[in-house]
């Protein structure tokens, strides 16, 4: 658990010491900071903190930057208001390639006194014409466990909230029960009756159904395996279709079947296509989606990659997968803007479409998969692929027995049968716990809810929807 009182995104960075620094907004939000020629080498370039840091509290700094300088290292420091009290909290060794790549740096630290109000860069890093530092993002956050009293207060509050929630759930479901029903029967009936009443959301969900139906048809006719995954699997089981507040489709596929699907779609008379690229920013992810060929319709089916792996110890394989995945993401972050605009500010826009670059990344993924024991056709287990988004790799079910997924079963989604994991009950329980409870997050926003998108969704629904 963490509290994040200090979070700097480049459009809102507040630079101090402007009498000795050139400060400019570089294209779309990335800040470029350079030193005037007469400034002394050991002078500081400073960012103003939102509020003073406190002595004895554990903090973590993460910063993403590019730097051009003749210096061999850069110091990260805390400074007082008069810049006379200074604490060095980290050091980064600079290589000649740093001006051409984005670098990530992270360090844990404790302030040795109260009242630090600046974050500073030092080390002659900006001394001389043409030198600069470009900051994409800088975060300082406080760990809740650094303050035992605060941690205890949060634990107490969390327990109180959970107790109240359980009490309200007990009362609600007992009131919902019809004569002769169990609480579970009442829950199933209630969730199955829930449908969205939002006109825009309904049009979006119907357009997604169009994509899913065409995707399912092509997979069925070409003997390509897939299965409903995550919120779409949950929706099929609990609602018989969409979760009322969900606005995308999730499916899982073995990597070799994605390759087969890609080749089929290249020679298929259809209104859908495979969209494939890498997103590289604070995380690294291989994005694979089914989208409409017609441009500017934002609806999509997310395809999550899985690999076969031979493993005699799934727990050890899971730990190794997480370690290798972390190294892979870190390496990609260092080169995240290769063949890409280095000034794009948002994760979704840091896209690599270049086929040669994708081939290089795919080659690195293949090499790392060899270390993990990934097999092409069949293995004892099925693993969450290392080039997927990492957040799910930290959750249970990263490496599961083969028979957890195969042979595939059938579930009905919006009146149509689709493939589902063999043991979908265990998968849902590991991911969501008790699925017959209301989640904390009921505000999914994968797709814009603009009037323009609404009209485009209506267009494809009227053109392709079969009901």
C-alpha positions in Angstrom: 0.0 0.0 0.0 1.4 3.4 -0.8 0.4 7.1 -0.5 1.5 9.3 -3.4 1.6 13.0 -2.3 4.1 14.0 -5.0 3.5 13.1 -8.6 5.0 15.1 -11.4 3.9 14.7 -15.0 5.9 16.7 -17.5 3.2 19.3 -18.4 3.0 20.4 -14.7 6.7 20.3 -13.7 7.6 23.6 -11.9 11.3 24.5 -12.4 13.1 26.7 -9.9 16.4 28.5 -10.5 15.3 29.9 -13.9 18.0 32.7 -13.7 20.6 30.1 -14.5 18.6 27.6 -16.6 16.9 27.6 -19.9 13.5 25.9 -19.5 11.3 24.9 -22.4 8.4 22.6 -23.1 9.7 20.2 -25.7 6.9 19.2 -28.2 4.1 17.4 -26.4 4.7 17.8 -22.7 8.3 16.5 -22.3 10.3 19.2 -20.5 13.8 20.0 -21.7 16.1 21.7 -19.2 19.5 23.2 -20.1 22.1 25.3 -18.3 23.2 28.8 -19.3 26.9 28.8 -20.4 28.3 30.7 -17.4 26.7 28.6 -14.7 29.1 26.8 -12.4 29.5 23.1 -12.9 28.3 22.1 -9.4 25.2 24.3 -9.5 21.7 22.8 -9.2 18.7 22.6 -11.4 15.7 22.2 -9.1 12.1 21.1 -9.2 9.7 22.5 -6.6 8.0 19.8 -4.4 4.3 20.1 -3.7 5.0 20.0 0.1 8.1 19.5 2.2 9.5 16.0 2.7 9.6 14.6 6.2 12.5 13.2 8.2 12.6 9.5 8.8 9.9 8.5 6.3 10.7 6.0 3.6 10.2 7.4 0.0 10.8 6.1 -3.4 12.0 8.2 -6.4 11.5 7.1 -10.0 12.4 9.3 -12.9 12.5 8.8 -16.7 14.9 11.1 -18.6 17.3 11.7 -21.5 20.5 13.5 -20.8 23.4 14.9 -22.9 26.5 16.0 -21.1 30.2 15.6 -20.9 29.9 14.6 -17.2 30.4 11.0 -16.1 27.6 11.0 -13.5 24.5 12.8 -12.2 23.5 13.2 -8.6 19.9 13.3 -7.5 19.6 15.5 -4.4 17.1 17.1 -1.9 17.6 20.8 -1.2 16.2 23.1 1.4 14.5 26.4 0.6 17.8 28.4 0.6 19.6 25.5 -1.2 22.2 25.4 1.6 21.1 22.1 3.2 21.6 19.3 0.7 21.2 15.5 0.8 22.3 13.3 -2.0 19.9 10.4 -2.5 21.2 8.7 -5.6 23.8 8.7 -8.3 23.5 7.7 -12.0 26.5 6.8 -14.2 26.1 8.4 -17.6 27.0 6.6 -20.8 27.5 8.1 -24.3 24.2 6.5 -25.4 22.1 8.3 -22.9 21.3 11.3 -25.1 19.7 8.9 -27.6 17.6 6.8 -25.3 15.1 7.1 -22.4 16.6 6.0 -19.1 14.7 4.9 -16.0 16.2 5.4 -12.5 14.7 4.4 -9.1 16.0 4.7 -5.6 14.6 4.4 -2.0 15.6 7.1 0.5 14.9 8.7 3.8 15.3 12.5 4.3 17.8 13.3 7.1 15.9 16.4 8.1 12.4 18.0 7.7 11.8 20.7 5.2 13.3 19.7 1.9 11.3 21.5 -0.7 13.3 21.1 -3.9 14.4 18.1 -5.9 17.8 18.8 -7.6 20.1 17.6 -10.3 23.8 18.1 -9.8 27.1 17.1 -11.3 28.0 19.4 -14.1 25.3 17.6 -16.1 24.2 20.8 -17.9 27.4 22.7 -18.0 28.3 23.7 -21.5 26.4 24.6 -24.7 24.2 21.9 -26.1 23.9 19.9 -22.9 20.4 19.2 -21.6 18.2 16.9 -19.6 14.7 15.9 -20.8 12.3 14.7 -18.2 9.4 12.6 -19.2 8.1 11.8 -15.7 9.2 12.1 -12.1 7.5 10.5 -9.2 8.2 10.6 -5.4 5.9 8.5 -3.3 5.8 7.6 0.4 5.4 3.9 1.5 2.6 3.5 4.0 4.6 0.8 5.8 7.2 3.5 6.5 4.9 4.9 9.2 3.7 2.2 11.6 1.0 4.4 13.0 -0.3 5.4 9.6 -0.3 1.7 8.5 -2.2 0.7 11.6 -4.8 3.4 10.9 -5.3 2.2 7.3 -5.6 -1.4 8.5 -8.2 -0.3 11.0 -10.1 1.7 8.5 -10.0 -1.1 5.9 -11.4 -3.6 8.5 -14.2 -1.2 9.3 -15.1 -0.7 5.6 -15.1 -4.5 5.1 -17.3 -5.1 8.1 -19.8 -2.5 6.9 -19.7 -4.0 3.4 -20.4 -7.5 4.6 -23.3 -6.3 6.8 -24.9 -4.4 3.9 -24.4 -7.4 1.5 -26.1 -9.7 4.1 -29.1 -7.4 4.4 -29.3 -6.8 0.6 -29.3 -10.4 -0.5 -31.7 -11.5 2.2 -34.1 -8.8 1.0 -33.6 -10.0 -2.6 -34.5 -13.6 -2.1 -37.7 -14.9 -3.5 -39.7 -17.6 -1.6 -37.8 -20.8 -1.7 -34.6 -19.2 -3.1 -31.1 -19.5 -1.6 -28.9 -16.4 -1.4 -26.8 -17.8 -4.3 -29.9 -18.3 -6.4 -30.9 -14.7 -5.7 -27.5 -13.4 -6.6 -27.5 -15.3 -9.9 -31.0 -14.1 -10.8 -30.1 -10.5 -9.9 -26.8 -10.2 -11.8 -28.4 -11.9 -14.9 -31.1 -9.3 -14.9 -28.6 -6.4 -14.9 -28.3 -4.6 -18.3 -27.0 -1.2 -19.2 -29.6 1.6 -19.8 -27.0 4.0 -21.2 -27.7 4.5 -24.9 -24.1 5.1 -25.8 -22.8 2.2 -23.9 -25.4 -0.1 -25.4 -24.4 0.9 -29.0 -20.7 0.4 -28.1 -21.4 -3.1 -26.6 -23.4 -4.1 -29.7 -20.5 -3.0 -31.9 -18.2 -5.1 -29.8 -20.6 -8.0 -30.2 -20.2 -7.6 -34.0 -16.4 -7.8 -33.7 -16.6 -10.9 -31.4 -19.1 -12.7 -33.7 -16.9 -12.2 -36.7 -13.8 -13.2 -34.8 -15.5 -16.3 -33.5 -16.8 -17.3 -37.0 -13.3 -17.0 -38.5 -11.7 -19.0 -35.7 -14.3 -21.7 -35.9 -14.1 -22.0 -39.7 -10.3 -22.2 -39.6 -9.9 -24.4 -36.5 -8.2 -21.7 -34.4 -8.4 -22.0 -30.6 -9.3 -19.1 -28.3 -11.2 -18.6 -25.1 -13.2 -15.8 -23.4 -11.0 -14.2 -20.8 -11.2 -11.8 -17.8 -14.2 -9.5 -17.8 -15.8 -11.1 -20.9 -15.6 -14.6 -19.3 -17.0 -13.1 -16.1 -19.8 -11.4 -18.1 -20.7 -14.7 -19.9 -20.9 -16.6 -16.6 -22.6 -13.9 -14.4 -24.6 -11.9 -16.9 -25.0 -14.1 -20.0 -23.2 -11.3 -21.9 -21.6 -7.9 -21.1 -21.0 -6.7 -17.6 -23.2 -3.6 -17.8 -20.3 -1.2 -17.2 -17.7 -3.0 -19.4 -16.7 -1.5 -22.8 -14.2 -4.0 -24.3 -13.9 -7.7 -25.1 -11.1 -9.9 -23.7 -10.0 -13.2 -25.2 -7.0 -15.5 -24.6 -5.0 -17.3 -27.3 -1.9 -19.5 -27.5 0.8 -17.6 -29.4 1.0 -20.0 -32.3 -2.8 -19.6 -32.8 -2.4 -15.8 -33.0 0.2 -16.3 -35.7 -2.3 -18.5 -37.6 -5.1 -16.0 -37.2 -2.9 -13.2 -38.5 -2.2 -15.2 -41.7 -5.8 -16.2 -42.1 -7.0 -12.5 -41.8 -4.5 -11.4 -44.4 -6.3 -13.5 -47.0 -9.9 -13.3 -45.6 -12.8 -11.4 -47.0 -13.9 -9.7 -43.8 -14.6 -6.3 -42.2 -12.2 -6.9 -39.3 -8.4 -7.0 -39.1 -5.6 -7.7 -36.6 -3.9 -4.7 -35.1 -0.5 -5.5 -33.6 2.1 -3.2 -32.1 4.2 -2.7 -28.9 3.5 -0.1 -26.3 6.6 0.9 -24.4 6.5 3.3 -21.5 6.3 2.7 -17.8 5.4 -0.8 -18.7 5.9 -2.9 -21.8 3.1 -4.7 -23.6 2.6 -6.5 -26.9 -0.8 -5.2 -28.0 -2.8 -7.6 -30.2 -6.4 -6.5 -31.0 -9.2 -7.3 -33.4 -10.6 -4.0 -34.8 -12.8 -2.8 -37.6 -11.1 -2.1 -40.9 -13.1 1.1 -41.1 -11.0 3.8 -39.6 -11.7 5.8 -36.4 -14.1 3.2 -34.8 -12.4 2.7 -31.4 -14.1 -0.6 -30.4 -11.7 -3.5 -30.1 -11.3 -7.1 -28.9 -8.1 -7.5 -26.8 -6.2 -10.7 -27.4 -4.0 -11.8 -24.5 -1.1 -14.0 -25.3 -0.4 -17.3 -23.6 2.5 -19.8 -24.1 2.9 -23.6 -23.5 5.6 -24.3 -21.0 7.0 -27.5 -19.5 7.3 -27.2 -15.8 7.7 -29.6 -12.9 7.5 -26.7 -10.4 4.8 -24.1 -11.4 5.7 -21.8 -8.4 9.3 -21.7 -9.5 8.3 -21.1 -13.1 6.0 -18.3 -12.0 8.8 -16.6 -10.0 11.2 -17.0 -12.9 8.6 -15.6 -15.4 8.1 -12.5 -13.2 11.9 -11.9 -12.9 12.5 -12.3 -16.6 9.5 -10.2 -17.5 10.8 -7.4 -15.2 14.2 -7.4 -16.9 12.5 -7.5 -20.4 10.4 -4.5 -19.5 13.3 -2.6 -18.0 15.5 -3.2 -21.1 12.6 -2.0 -23.3 12.1 1.1 -21.3 15.7 2.2 -21.9 15.0 2.1 -25.6 11.4 3.0 -25.6 11.5 5.7 -28.2 13.4 3.9 -30.9 11.6 4.6 -34.2 9.0 6.5 -32.2 8.3 10.1 -31.3 10.1 10.7 -27.9 7.7 13.4 -26.9 4.4 11.5 -26.7 3.2 11.7 -23.2 0.7 8.9 -22.7 1.2 5.1 -22.5 -1.3 4.4 -25.1 0.4 6.6 -27.6 3.9 5.2 -27.2 3.5 2.8 -30.1 6.0 0.9 -32.2 4.5 -0.3 -35.5 7.8 -0.6 -37.4 8.0 -4.2 -38.6 11.8 -4.4 -38.3 11.7 -3.1 -34.7 8.9 -5.4 -33.8 10.9 -8.3 -35.3 13.8 -7.4 -33.0 11.6 -7.3 -30.0 9.9 -10.6 -30.9 13.4 -12.1 -31.3 14.2 -11.1 -27.7 10.9 -12.5 -26.5 11.7 -15.8 -28.2 15.1 -15.9 -26.5 13.7 -15.3 -23.1 11.0 -17.9 -23.7 13.7 -20.4 -24.3 15.1 -19.7 -20.9 11.6 -20.3 -19.4 11.1 -23.6 -21.2 8.4 -22.4 -23.5 7.3 -25.0 -26.2 5.6 -24.3 -29.5 2.9 -26.9 -29.7 2.0 -28.3 -26.2 3.4 -28.3 -22.7 2.5 -29.5 -19.2 1.4 -26.0 -18.3 0.0 -22.8 -19.9 1.8 -19.5 -19.0 0.8 -15.8 -19.1 3.2 -14.5 -21.8 6.1 -12.3 -20.8 5.2 -9.7 -23.4 1.7 -9.1 -22.0 1.0 -6.2 -19.6 2.7 -7.1 -16.3 0.0 -6.3 -13.8 -1.7 -9.7 -14.4 1.7 -11.5 -14.0 1.7 -10.5 -10.3 -1.7 -12.2 -9.7 -2.5 -15.9 -9.2 -2.9 -18.1 -12.3 0.2 -16.9 -14.1 1.2 -20.6 -14.8 -1.6 -23.2 -14.7 -1.9 -26.9 -15.6 -2.7 -27.6 -19.3 -6.1 -29.1 -18.3 -7.1 -25.8 -16.7 -7.7 -24.4 -20.2 -8.0 -27.5 -22.5 -10.2 -29.0 -23.7 -12.2 -25.9 -24.3 -15.8 -25.7 -23.2 -18.7 -23.5 -24.5 -20.4 -20.6 -22.9 -23.1 -18.3 -24.2 -22.3 -14.6 -24.6 -25.1 -12.4 -25.8 -27.0 -15.3 -27.3 -24.0 -16.9 -29.1 -21.8 -19.8 -28.1 -18.0 -19.1 -27.7 -15.1 -21.1 -26.4 -14.2 -20.8 -22.7 -11.5 -22.4 -20.5 -12.1 -25.9 -19.3 -12.0 -24.9 -15.7 -13.4 -21.4 -15.9 -14.7 -21.6 -12.3 -11.1 -21.7 -10.8 -9.9 -19.1 -13.2 -12.6 -16.6 -12.2 -12.2 -17.4 -8.5 -8.4 -16.8 -8.6 -8.9 -13.5 -10.5 -11.9 -12.1 -8.8 -12.7 -14.0 -5.7 -16.5 -14.2 -5.1 -17.9 -13.1 -8.5 -21.3 -12.5 -7.0 -20.4 -9.3 -5.3 -20.2 -5.7 -6.6 -16.7 -4.6 -7.5 -15.2 -1.3 -6.3 -14.4 -0.3 -9.9 -17.6 0.1 -12.0 -16.2 2.8 -14.3 -14.4 1.3 -17.2 -13.3 3.7 -19.9 -11.4 1.9 -22.7 -13.3 3.7 -25.5 -14.3 7.4 -25.8 -18.0 8.1 -25.1 -18.3 10.9 -27.5 -21.2 11.6 -29.8 -19.0 11.0 -32.8 -18.1 7.5 -31.5 -21.8 6.9 -30.7 -22.7 7.6 -34.3 -20.0 5.4 -35.7 -21.0 2.5 -33.4 -24.6 2.9 -34.5 -23.4 2.7 -38.1 -21.6 -0.6 -37.7 -24.4 -2.0 -35.6 -27.0 -1.2 -38.3 -24.6 -2.6 -41.0 -23.5 -5.9 -39.3 -25.6 -6.7 -36.3 -27.6 -9.8 -36.9 -30.2 -9.7 -34.2 
